[in-house]
Amino acid sequence: MSYVPNTAAEQQEMLRAVGVETIEDLLKPISPEVRLQRALALPKALPEPDLRRLMLRMSEENADLDHYASFLGAGSYEHIIPSVVPHLYKRSEFYTSYTPYQPEISQGMLQAIYEFQTMICQITGMDVANASMYDGSTAVVEAALLAVGPAGVGDVLVSRALDPQYRATLRTYAWARGFTYREIGLEDGATSLADLEAALTPQTKAVIIQQPNFFGVLEDGRAIERLTHKTSALYVVAITEPASLGVITAPGEYGADIVAGEGQSLGSPLGYGGPALGFFASRDQFVRRLPGRLVGKTVDDRGQEGYVLTLQTREQHIRRERATSNICTNQALLALATTIYLAALGKAGFRELGVQCLRKAHYAHDRIARIAGYRPLFTHPYFDEFAIATPLPPEQLNAALRERGIIGGYDLSADYPELGDAMLFAVTEARTREDIDALVEALEEIAGTANVN
C-alpha cells in the first residue's frame, strides 16, 4: 500500500527530501503550456446514494447495443455470446485469479490457458501458441520484434490495408527500436503484389498483412507467401476478426510463419476501449522466441497429468539480455472466455458462425449497392466487412443513423482520405434481416432527404 502524507508538515518533509521547497518547484520542469492553469472542474462531493443516481443518469447518455443495431466493426466486433460464457468465467475462482505462478494451486487456470493455446493453434493452423497478449496491435508488434531479432535492425514491410491503429503502433516501436517501417501500397483494396515484390530486399525481415484486411477484403495469401519466402523474411498474418477462420483458409495452410491478432470476437463483449485479447501463434521453430509465456502439460511423480508454465521469456523471469519481450500482463480471464466460447460452439458451430456472418454481410452489401448514390469501393471477395462510397460525408450519415437507433459504419476518410466519402460496414451473425433492411431504408431516406434539400 502506498503512503499518502496527511499533514502539511509531512508534505513539506517529503518535498525537502527530493530537494525542493514547494509543489511549484517540483513542477517547474513541466512546460506551462501543458499544465492546467485552473482548478479541476469537479462538482462538490455528494453522498453515496446521490452520486450513484448521478452516475446512472450519465451512463444512460451512452449508446449501448441493447438499444441500437450496430454495423460498426473496424477491429472490434459484436457477436452473440452464449450465456454459458460469462456464467463460467465470472465464477470467483477464475475472476479473482491472476498469474498462475504456483502450479500446485493453479491447475484450473493453467489447464484453461493450455486449452486456449490448443484452440488458437487449431483455428490458425499453426504449431504453437502462447498464453496471452495485451491486444491485437501489440501482438503484431511482437511478431515484428521476433522477426528483427535482438539487434532490432532490418526492414519490416507492412500492407497499407493493415488496421491503421496497428500500423501506428508498429511505427512507434520502429522509431524506438531502430528497425525500418515501410508501407506497401494497395490495388483494388488489397495489397499490391507488384509493390511488394519491388520492395523486398535482403534486408527485409518481415512482411505483415491482415486477413481479411481492414476493408474486409480477402488477400491472396498464397501469392504473398511465395514472394515473401523468396527472401529470408518471415511472413506475418494479422487477424482482427477470427470468426472468419470458420470459413476461410487458416494462415498456417498458406505458409504463414507467425499469426497474431485480436481475439475479442471470440467470447468477449464490446466496451468503450476494451476488453481486448491478443493472440500469437507460430511455427515450432520459434517456440523459444515466443513473447510472454507458454503453458505445457506434463506428468507428476505419481503419473498424474498436470499443467505448468513451461516457457517464460519475459524479462521478469529470466535475465534481461536474454528476454524476448517485456510484455508483462496476463489476459487469462479473456483467454478463458475464448476457450469456453469456442468449446460451446464446437467445430460445426464455429463454421456456422462464419457462414452466417458471410451470408448476412453479402445480403447487406448487395442491398446497399442498389441504393442510388452508394457504390462498393472494391471488387475483391470479402468476409463480413465491406467498404462503400457514400453520397454524404460519413459523419453526417452516422449522426442521422443514430437518430434512427442505428450505429453506422466506420468513417474511412481520416485514415484513407484518397477514398473520399466512404464507410466500412460490418455485419455479423448478431444482425437480423430486419436490422439490415432498416439500415438500407435509413440510408436511402437520409440520402433522399439531403438531395431534396
C-alpha positions in Angstrom: 0.0 0.0 0.0 1.3 3.4 -0.9 1.9 6.1 1.8 -0.1 9.3 1.4 1.1 12.2 3.6 -1.8 13.7 5.6 -0.4 16.8 7.2 1.3 19.9 5.8 4.4 19.1 7.8 4.6 15.6 6.3 4.1 17.0 2.8 6.9 19.6 3.4 9.2 16.9 4.7 8.7 14.8 1.5 9.3 17.9 -0.7 12.5 18.7 1.0 13.6 15.0 0.7 13.6 15.4 -3.1 15.3 18.7 -2.9 12.5 21.3 -3.4 10.6 23.6 -1.1 7.2 23.8 -2.8 5.0 21.8 -5.2 5.6 24.6 -7.8 9.3 23.9 -7.6 8.6 20.2 -8.2 6.5 21.0 -11.3 8.9 23.6 -12.9 10.3 21.1 -15.5 6.8 20.7 -16.9 6.0 23.3 -19.6 3.3 25.8 -18.6 1.7 25.1 -22.0 0.6 21.6 -20.9 -0.4 22.4 -17.4 -4.0 23.1 -16.4 -4.0 26.7 -15.2 -7.2 26.3 -13.1 -8.8 24.1 -10.6 -10.4 20.9 -11.8 -14.0 21.4 -12.9 -15.4 18.9 -10.4 -18.7 19.3 -8.5 -18.9 19.2 -4.8 -18.7 15.9 -3.0 -22.1 14.0 -2.9 -23.5 11.4 -0.5 -23.1 7.9 -2.0 -26.8 7.4 -3.0 -26.8 10.8 -4.8 -23.6 10.1 -6.5 -24.9 6.7 -7.7 -28.0 8.4 -9.2 -25.8 11.0 -10.9 -23.6 8.3 -12.4 -26.6 6.3 -13.6 -28.1 9.3 -15.3 -24.7 10.0 -17.0 -24.4 6.4 -18.1 -27.8 6.5 -19.8 -26.4 9.0 -22.3 -24.2 6.3 -23.7 -25.3 4.4 -26.9 -25.5 0.7 -25.9 -26.0 -2.2 -28.1 -29.2 -3.3 -26.3 -31.0 -0.3 -27.9 -29.0 0.2 -31.2 -28.4 -2.1 -34.1 -24.6 -1.7 -34.8 -22.9 -2.0 -38.1 -19.5 -0.8 -36.8 -16.5 -3.1 -36.9 -13.0 -2.0 -37.9 -11.2 -4.3 -35.5 -13.9 -4.8 -32.7 -17.0 -6.8 -33.5 -20.3 -7.6 -32.0 -21.1 -11.3 -31.8 -23.7 -13.3 -29.9 -22.1 -14.7 -26.8 -23.7 -17.8 -25.3 -24.8 -17.2 -21.7 -22.6 -20.1 -20.5 -19.5 -18.0 -21.3 -20.0 -15.1 -18.7 -21.7 -17.6 -16.3 -18.5 -19.6 -16.1 -15.7 -17.1 -16.5 -17.2 -14.9 -13.9 -17.0 -17.6 -11.2 -14.9 -16.3 -8.4 -12.2 -18.9 -8.7 -11.4 -17.6 -12.2 -12.4 -14.0 -11.8 -10.1 -13.4 -8.9 -7.1 -15.3 -10.1 -4.2 -13.7 -11.9 -0.8 -15.1 -12.9 -0.6 -18.8 -12.2 3.0 -18.8 -10.8 2.3 -21.7 -8.4 1.1 -24.7 -10.4 0.1 -26.7 -7.3 -2.7 -24.2 -6.6 -3.4 -23.0 -10.2 -4.2 -26.2 -12.1 -7.7 -25.0 -13.2 -6.4 -21.7 -14.8 -3.3 -23.4 -16.2 -5.5 -26.0 -17.9 -7.8 -23.3 -19.3 -4.8 -21.5 -20.8 -3.4 -24.7 -22.2 -6.8 -25.4 -23.9 -6.8 -21.8 -25.2 -3.4 -22.3 -26.8 -4.5 -25.5 -28.3 -7.7 -23.9 -29.8 -5.7 -21.0 -31.2 -3.4 -23.5 -32.9 -6.4 -25.3 -34.3 -8.1 -22.3 -35.9 -4.9 -20.7 -37.2 -3.3 -23.9 -38.5 -0.1 -23.1 -36.5 2.2 -25.3 -34.4 2.4 -23.4 -31.1 0.6 -20.5 -29.4 1.5 -18.6 -26.3 -0.7 -17.9 -23.3 -1.9 -14.4 -23.9 -1.0 -10.9 -25.1 -2.3 -7.4 -24.4 -4.3 -6.9 -27.7 -4.0 -7.3 -31.4 -1.8 -4.3 -32.2 0.9 -5.2 -29.6 0.7 -8.9 -30.6 1.5 -7.8 -34.2 4.4 -5.7 -32.9 5.7 -8.7 -31.0 5.8 -10.6 -34.3 7.8 -7.8 -35.9 10.2 -7.7 -32.9 10.7 -11.5 -33.2 11.5 -11.1 -36.9 14.1 -8.3 -36.5 15.7 -10.2 -33.6 17.7 -8.8 -30.7 19.7 -6.5 -33.0 16.4 -4.7 -33.9 17.5 -3.8 -37.4 16.2 -4.5 -40.9 13.1 -3.7 -42.9 9.5 -4.6 -41.9 7.1 -4.3 -44.9 3.6 -3.6 -43.8 0.5 -3.6 -46.0 -1.4 -0.4 -46.0 -4.6 -2.5 -45.6 -3.4 -3.4 -42.1 -5.6 -1.8 -39.4 -4.5 1.9 -39.1 -4.1 1.5 -35.3 -1.8 -1.5 -35.7 0.3 0.5 -38.2 0.6 3.4 -35.8 1.7 1.1 -33.1 4.3 -0.5 -35.4 5.6 2.9 -36.4 6.1 3.8 -32.7 8.1 0.7 -32.0 10.1 1.1 -35.2 11.1 4.6 -34.0 12.1 3.3 -30.6 13.8 0.0 -31.6 15.5 1.2 -34.8 14.1 -1.1 -37.5 12.7 0.4 -40.7 9.0 0.5 -41.2 7.9 0.6 -44.9 4.3 0.5 -46.2 3.2 -1.4 -49.3 0.5 0.2 -51.5 -2.9 -1.2 -52.4 -4.6 -2.3 -55.6 -8.4 -2.6 -55.6 -8.4 -2.7 -51.8 -5.8 -5.5 -51.5 -2.0 -5.5 -51.0 -0.3 -4.7 -54.3 1.8 -7.8 -55.3 3.9 -5.7 -57.7 4.7 -3.1 -55.0 5.5 -5.9 -52.5 7.9 -7.6 -55.0 9.6 -4.4 -55.7 10.1 -3.6 -52.0 11.6 -6.9 -51.0 15.3 -6.9 -50.4 17.9 -9.0 -48.5 17.3 -6.6 -45.6 13.6 -7.4 -45.3 12.9 -9.2 -42.0 9.1 -9.4 -42.1 6.1 -8.9 -44.4 2.9 -8.2 -42.5 -0.6 -8.4 -44.0 -4.1 -8.6 -42.5 -6.5 -11.4 -43.4 -9.3 -10.4 -44.0 -7.7 -7.0 -44.3 -9.0 -3.7 -42.8 -11.5 -3.3 -45.7 -12.8 -6.8 -45.2 -11.1 -7.8 -48.4 -9.6 -11.3 -48.7 -5.9 -11.1 -49.6 -4.1 -13.5 -51.9 -2.3 -15.2 -49.0 -0.5 -17.8 -51.2 0.8 -15.3 -53.7 2.2 -13.1 -50.9 3.8 -16.2 -49.2 5.6 -17.1 -52.4 7.0 -13.6 -52.8 8.0 -13.3 -49.1 9.8 -16.6 -48.9 11.9 -15.8 -51.9 13.8 -13.9 -49.2 14.6 -14.9 -45.6 11.8 -12.7 -44.3 9.1 -14.0 -42.0 5.5 -14.0 -43.3 3.2 -12.5 -40.6 -0.6 -12.6 -40.9 -2.6 -10.4 -38.6 -6.2 -11.3 -37.9 -8.7 -8.9 -36.2 -11.8 -10.9 -37.0 -11.0 -14.6 -36.1 -14.7 -15.5 -36.7 -13.5 -15.6 -40.3 -11.4 -18.7 -39.6 -14.6 -20.8 -39.6 -14.9 -20.5 -43.4 -11.6 -19.2 -44.9 -8.3 -21.0 -45.1 -6.2 -20.9 -42.0 -3.0 -19.0 -42.4 -0.9 -22.0 -41.5 -2.2 -23.7 -44.7 -0.8 -20.9 -46.9 2.6 -20.7 -45.3 2.4 -18.1 -42.5 5.3 -18.1 -40.1 3.5 -16.1 -37.4 -0.2 -15.4 -36.9 -1.0 -12.6 -34.5 -4.1 -10.6 -33.8 -7.1 -9.8 -31.7 -9.3 -12.4 -30.0 -12.1 -10.1 -28.8 -14.6 -11.6 -31.3 -14.4 -14.9 -29.6 -16.4 -14.5 -26.4 -15.6 -11.0 -25.2 -18.2 -8.2 -25.3 -17.7 -4.8 -26.8 -16.9 -2.0 -24.4 -15.6 1.5 -24.7 -11.9 0.8 -25.1 -12.0 -2.9 -24.5 -11.7 -5.6 -23.3 -9.1 -6.8 -25.8 -7.2 -10.1 -26.0 -4.2 -10.5 -28.2 -3.1 -13.9 -29.5 0.2 -15.1 -31.0 0.9 -18.4 -32.8 3.9 -19.5 -34.8 5.8 -22.4 -36.3 7.6 -24.8 -33.9 11.0 -23.3 -34.8 10.1 -20.1 -33.0 8.9 -21.7 -29.8 11.8 -20.4 -27.7 11.4 -16.9 -29.0 7.7 -16.5 -28.3 6.9 -13.5 -26.2 5.1 -13.9 -22.9 4.6 -17.4 -21.5 3.7 -20.9 -22.7 1.7 -23.4 -20.6 2.5 -27.0 -21.1 1.1 -30.4 -20.0 3.3 -32.8 -18.0 3.1 -35.8 -15.7 3.9 -35.7 -12.0 5.8 -38.3 -9.9 2.6 -40.2 -9.4 1.8 -40.4 -13.1 -1.0 -37.8 -12.9 -1.4 -35.2 -15.6 -0.6 -31.6 -14.6 -0.1 -28.2 -16.2 2.8 -25.8 -15.7 4.4 -22.7 -17.1 6.8 -24.4 -19.4 8.4 -21.4 -21.0 8.6 -17.8 -19.8 10.7 -15.5 -21.9 9.6 -12.3 -20.1 12.3 -10.1 -18.6 10.7 -10.5 -15.2 11.5 -14.2 -15.3 14.9 -14.5 -16.9 18.0 -12.4 -17.4 17.0 -9.2 -19.2 19.5 -9.6 -22.0 18.0 -13.0 -22.9 14.4 -11.9 -22.7 12.4 -11.8 -25.9 9.8 -9.3 -24.7 8.9 -7.1 -21.8 5.2 -8.0 -22.1 4.1 -8.3 -18.5 0.3 -8.7 -18.2 -1.9 -11.7 -18.1 -5.2 -11.7 -20.2 -6.1 -15.2 -18.9 -9.7 -14.2 -18.0 -10.4 -13.2 -21.5 -8.5 -16.3 -22.8 -10.8 -18.4 -20.6 -13.8 -16.6 -22.2 -12.4 -17.5 -25.6 -11.9 -21.1 -24.6 -15.4 -21.5 -23.2 -16.9 -19.7 -26.3 -15.1 -22.0 -28.8 -15.9 -25.1 -26.7 -19.6 -24.1 -26.6 -19.8 -23.6 -30.4 -17.7 -26.6 -31.3 -16.3 -27.2 -34.8 -19.7 -27.2 -36.5 -20.9 -24.1 -34.6 -17.7 -22.2 -35.4 -18.2 -22.9 -39.1 -21.8 -21.9 -38.8 -20.8 -18.6 -37.2 -18.6 -17.8 -40.2 -21.2 -18.8 -42.7 -23.9 -16.6 -41.1 -21.5 -13.6 -41.0 -20.6 -14.2 -44.6 -24.2 -14.5 -45.9 -25.6 -11.6 -43.9 -22.8 -9.3 -44.9 -23.3 -10.2 -48.6 -27.0 -9.6 -48.3 -26.4 -6.2 -46.8 -23.7 -5.3 -49.3 -26.0 -6.2 -52.3 -28.9 -4.2 -50.9 -26.8 -1.1 -50.1 -25.2 -1.2 -53.5 -28.6 -0.9 -55.2 -29.3 2.4 -53.4 -28.7 5.5 -55.6 -25.5 7.3 -54.6 -24.0 4.3 -52.8 -21.2 2.4 -54.5 -19.0 -0.6 -53.5 -15.3 0.6 -53.5 -13.7 -2.8 -54.3 -14.4 -5.9 -56.3 -12.3 -8.4 -54.3 -14.1 -11.1 -52.3 -14.8 -10.1 -48.6 -15.9 -11.7 -45.4 -18.2 -9.7 -43.0 -17.0 -6.2 -43.8 -17.1 -4.1 -46.9 -16.4 -0.5 -48.0 -19.0 1.7 -49.6 -18.6 5.1 -51.2 -21.3 7.3 -49.8 -23.2 10.3 -51.2 -22.8 12.3 -48.0 -20.0 12.7 -45.5 -19.9 9.6 -43.2 -20.1 11.9 -40.1 -23.4 13.3 -41.4 -24.7 9.9 -42.3 -23.8 8.4 -38.9 -25.4 11.3 -37.0 -28.7 10.7 -38.9 -28.5 7.0 -38.4 -28.1 7.4 -34.6 -31.3 9.3 -34.5 -32.9 6.3 -36.0 -31.5 3.8 -33.5 -28.7 2.6 -35.7 -24.9 2.7 -35.2 -23.5 3.1 -38.7 -20.2 2.2 -40.2 -16.6 3.3 -39.7 -15.6 6.6 -41.4 -12.7 5.8 -43.7 -11.9 9.4 -44.6 -9.4 10.1 -41.8 -7.3 7.0 -42.4 -7.7 6.8 -46.2 -8.5 10.3 -47.5 -7.9 9.2 -51.1 -11.1 7.2 -50.9 -13.3 10.3 -50.5 -16.5 9.9 -48.6 -16.6 6.2 -47.7 -17.7 3.9 -44.9 -16.8 0.5 -43.7 -19.8 -1.6 -42.7 -19.6 -4.8 -40.6 -22.4 -7.3 -40.5 -22.1 -10.3 -38.1 -24.5 -13.0 -37.1 -25.8 -10.7 -34.4 -27.7 -8.7 -37.1 -31.1 -9.8 -38.3 -32.7 -9.4 -41.7 -34.9 -6.7 -40.1 -31.8 -4.9 -38.8 -30.2 -4.9 -42.3 -33.4 -3.8 -44.0 -33.9 -1.0 -41.5 -30.3 0.2 -42.3 -30.9 0.1 -46.0 -34.2 2.0 -45.7 -32.5 4.6 -43.4 -29.6 5.1 -45.8 -31.9 5.6 -48.7 -34.1 8.0 -46.8 -31.2 10.1 -45.5 -29.7 10.4 -48.9 -33.1 11.3 -50.5 -33.8 14.0 -47.9 -30.4 15.5 -48.5 -31.0 15.6 -52.2 -34.4 17.3 -51.7 -32.9 20.0 -49.5 
